C-alpha cells in the first residue's frame, strides 16, 4: 500500500485506508458531495467525493476500511484526494496495524520506566495513590497505555499519552534536582497524574475523538476529579496535600486562556506547566519537521508558533 506520508500532488492511488470521518455537504451551487478523512499509521488525508451517487461509490461509513481510487491534488496548501471509486473492504483485505498511528517506543519499556518513577515517590500517601492507579487498576492501565495524548497537535498516536507523561516526568525529575525549592514527591506525583483525565476525554482508537464527558468537562477537570476520588479512598489522606496535588493538575496548562481553571500558585505547579509545555512544543516541532517531506529549509508560517519555521543547518 501507499502510505499517506509518501503521497505527492499528482499521484493517482488505489488502496485501502481507514475512513476516520465521512460527512455529507452541499456546494454553493447546491450540488451534494461527501467530505471524508482517510487515515493510516503515517497520517491523515482529506478527501472529496464530488459525485456520491455515481456507480463507482459503494456504501461505506465512518470507521470502515475503504478501498479508494483517486487523484491526489492540493488545496489551500494541503494534499487532498479526489475520490473516483470507493468500496468497503472486507476483513482479510487489510491489516489494522497499518492504519493506526503508534508510538515508535515500546509500550512495555515506557511503562517500566514510568513505574520506576512511581516507586521513587517516598511520601506514603502519594505513593499509595499512584500505585492504586498505575499498578492496581488494570482497566485504567489498559486505557492509559493505549491512549493518545491529543486528538491533534502532539502525541496523537497509540501510546502517545504514556510517552508524553514519561517525558514530562523526566523533565520534572531534572527540575526537582536542579531547584531545591521544589518538593520532588509532589512534583513527580503531579507529573504522573496531570493528564490522566485524557483517558476519559478522548475515545480509544480508531476514533480518537472527544467523548461527551470530554466536551463538557475537559481532561483537566476530569483529572482533578479522579485525583480527588482516589485521595478519598485513602484513610487520613492530608487535606492540604490533596489540595496541592489537585491544584497542580488544575493549573498545568499555565494560563486561563489555555484551559487552566487556575493559574499556578505553587512552585511545583509552575514547574509542571513548564515541563508540560516544553514536551508538547518539542514533540509538535518534531512531528512538523518529520511530516514535511519537501526537504526545504523554510517550512513557512506556523500559527501555533507564530513564526516562519526553518530547519537547522547541517553542522
Secondary structure, DSSP 8 states (H G I E B T S, - for coil): ---GGG--TT-EEEEEEEEEEEEEEE-TTS-EEEEEEEEETTEEEEEEETTTTSTTB----TT-EEEEEEEEEEETTEEEEEEEEEEE--TTS--GGGTS-B-SS-HHHHHHHHHHHHHH---HHHHHHHHIIIII-HHHHHHHHH--S-SSSS--SBTHHHHHHHHHHHHHHHHHHH-TTS-HHHHHHHHHHTTTTHHHHB--TTT--B-HHHHHTHHHHHHHHHHHHHHHTSTT--HHHHHHHHHHHHTTT-SGGGT-SS---SHHHHHHHHHHHHHHHHHHHHHHHHH--S--SEEEEETTTTEEEE-----
